């Protein structure tokens, strides 16, 4: 639905198409931490679209147990970790998850530099 003009209008920040490998770290309510490899498909100051490269359906099944979620990725020599909130899941193959960058994410200024 990336070509849907209505989807673009509801976002206050345009998303930039990218292809960046990253990791999602999930803190479950039981205290367990799980890590999933992802591809970041697009990115903005406020969010990202993540494509789960492996075990995406497993992630989707444990969504109610998620207490925290962070996305870590590297561009050139620069590593960024952003605290995020899952907002939309497409249970396809591969699984896609739209996330919103949390307001209190420490690296929000870093993501702005990346998007310039």
N, C-alpha and C positions, 0 to 999 in steps of 0.2 A: 504494500500500500504506500510505498515511497513516492509514487507519482500522484497520489490523491491530493488535489489542491486544498481540500478542506482540512486535511491533516496538517498541512503547512500553516494554515491560518490560525490554528489553535495553539501553535507554539509561539512564545514571545521571542525566542532566539532561534534563528535558522540553524539547522544541523548541517555539518560539513561531511560529505562522504569520505570515508577513510578505510584502510585495511590494516589494522594494527593488532598484533597478537598480544594478549594480556592474560591475567589471572583474576578470577573471582574468588575471594575468600569469604566464606559464610560462617558466621557464628550461630550455632543452633542453641535453642533454649536449654538444652541439657549441658551446654558448655563445650561440646565437641566443635572443632573447627574443620571445615572441609574446603578443599581447593579444587577449582574447575578451570581448565583451559578454555579461553574464549577468543573470538575474533571480534574486535570493535568495528562495526559496519558504518556507523556515523556517530558524530559527536557534536555537542554544543556546550555552551557555558552551563546549561541546566540539565543535560542528560546525554544518554548514549543508547545505541541499539547494540546489544551483545548477541552474538551467535555462539551457542555452546558447541564446542568441537567434539565433546564426549560427555556422556551421562547427563544430557540436558533434561531428559524425562525424569531422571532421578532427582535433579534439582527441583523441578516443577512439583514433584510429589511431596517434597519436604518443605514447601513454601510456608506453611503455617507454623513451622518450627523455627523460622529464621528470625533471629534477634538483631543481627547486624550483617551488612554486606559491604564489602569494599572491592574496588576494581583497581588493579595495579597494571600499569603499562609503561613502556619505555619508548621514547622517541629520541634518536641520536644518543647522547650521553645523559639524558634527562629522564629520571624515573618519577612517576607520579602515582600516588595512591589516593583515591577518592572514596569517601563514604557515600553510599548510595541507597536508594529505596527502590525496590522492584515495583513497577507501575503497570506493566502489560506483558503478558506471556502469550506467545504463539506456539502451540504444541504441534509443530511440524517436524520435519527432519531436514535440517537440524532445528533444534529448539531456539527460538529468538526471545530475548527478554529486553524490554525497554526499561531503563532505569533513570531515575531522577537523582541528580547530585544533591546530597543533603546540604541544607543552608549553612551548617556549621562546619563543612568540610574545609580542613586547613589548607588544602592545595587549590582552592577555587581560583586564586589569583594566578596560579601556575597554569591552569587549564585556559585561562584567558590569554596568556602569553602564547600558548600553543596554537590557539585559533587565529591569531593575528597574521 
